[in-house]
Every structure is written in C-alpha cells, then in structure tokens.
Amino acid sequence: MSGKPRLTYLNGRGRMEPIRWLLAAAGVEFEEVFLETKEQYDKLIKDGVLLFQQVPLVEIDGMKMVQTRAILSYIAGKYNLYGKDLKERALIDMYVEGISDLMQMILMFPFSPLDAKEKNLDSIKERATNRYFPVFEKVLKQHGQDFLVGNKFSWADVQLIEAILAVEEKIPAVLSSFPQLQAFKTKMSNMPTIKKFLQPGSPRKPPPDDHYVETVLKVFKK
C-alpha cells in the first residue's frame, strides 16, 4: 500500500469528480480503481466494503469511506480547507450545498432522454444564472477578497470553480454578466495545484459521453 488515498468508482466524473478535485487542489496524489463490470461492483457489496452498497469508495487513513459528502468533509478538514471556526465552516457548508444542487442537474444531464435534453439544458442555464451564480457574484463583490470565506482558500472555492467549468462546457457564455466570477475563475485556474489538475493527462475526467452512460447503466443495473 503506497499510503496514497485509493478511489474506487467508474472511469468518469459522476459523484467522484468533486473528490478528485478536492484532493488535487490540496496537492494530494491518489490512486484509482475503475469499475467496469457489474461483477466488480457486486463483489464489493458481497465483501462488505460498501457500507450502504454505494460508491464512491475512498480508502484513506485506514478507513473505507463512502457517502460523497462525508468523504469531502473529511478531506477538507484534513487538509485545512474547512475554515478556521464553526461560523466559517457553516458558510462553507451552505455554499457547498448550493453548488451541489446545481451540480446534481449537471450530473443527471447525460442520462436525460434525447427529447428532454434541450429543456434540461435550459433549466441548468436558468438556475445557474438566476439562482446560484448571482449568490457568489454578490459574496465576492461585497467582501472584495479573492476567496469565498475568510479570505482563505477553502473547499467552497474548489466546488465553485468545478461548477463554473462544468456549466461553461454546456453554456460557454454563462459568465458574461458575472465579472467577479470571471476574475475568480482566472485566479483559481492559475493556482498551481488546480492549474496542474486542468492540464491534459491529469486525473480530471472528461465530460461524460455515451460510453460512460452505458457503463454506468451496466455496472449499476438491478
């Protein structure tokens, strides 16, 4: 065992991608095991490795962690990305939960029926531009700092840059009326650990394609 965190999921974004982002932003190298068959997944369940019979699975510090939110909270706390006190942590939690709501729409988009894709894309754009991005634009403008909470890089910043880039892949001009977020995106993208994660060949996964959707449906079929 190398001592590196070990991530078990499919070879795609899904619910593991924010975990990859957070580890990478913290400068932590990790190993990955990719599920490609239902038999691999069933074996994990049979062996009692998955507490709730679900992945992501992250093996770290002698633990076999499941549940995305719990994993992210642990990593954020371990690598000092979770604020300096309870109030900052509460703010980070609120921001992260909001971003997660938006990302859930993006997560489900590849599984939309063909005739619903345009409507679902419109919903993502509407929510991003009217509900979620205005919150972060206002926060950054009001306190005039580089980061969302306590003028220090945190889990919330990582989640936000991931979300911005994910929405931009589908709606390239989505930040056109958000100058603070444009500046935030530039600053975050040039942080050394994030810049490295955005380079070709990094563990960052590409947008989901038909093969990924097929693999998900095959591995998790009832």
Salt bridges, closest charged atoms under 4 A:
GLU17 OE1 - ARG20 NH1 2.65
GLU29 OE1 - LYS4 NZ 3.34
GLU32 OE1 - ARG20 NE 2.85
GLU32 OE2 - LYS205 NZ 2.86
ASP42 OD2 - LYS38 NZ 3.03
ASP47 OD2 - LYS43 NZ 2.68
GLU59 OE2 - ARG6 NH1 4.00
GLU59 OE1 - LYS64 NZ 3.87
ASP61 OD2 - LYS78 NZ 2.97
ASP85 OD2 - LYS84 NZ 3.93
GLU88 OE2 - LYS84 NZ 2.65
ASP93 OD1 - ARG69 NH2 2.43
GLU97 OE2 - ARG69 NH1 2.33
ASP146 OD1 - LYS187 NZ 3.09
GLU168 OE1 - LYS185 NZ 2.87
GLU169 OE2 - ARG13 NH2 2.83
GLU169 OE2 - ARG204 NH2 3.67
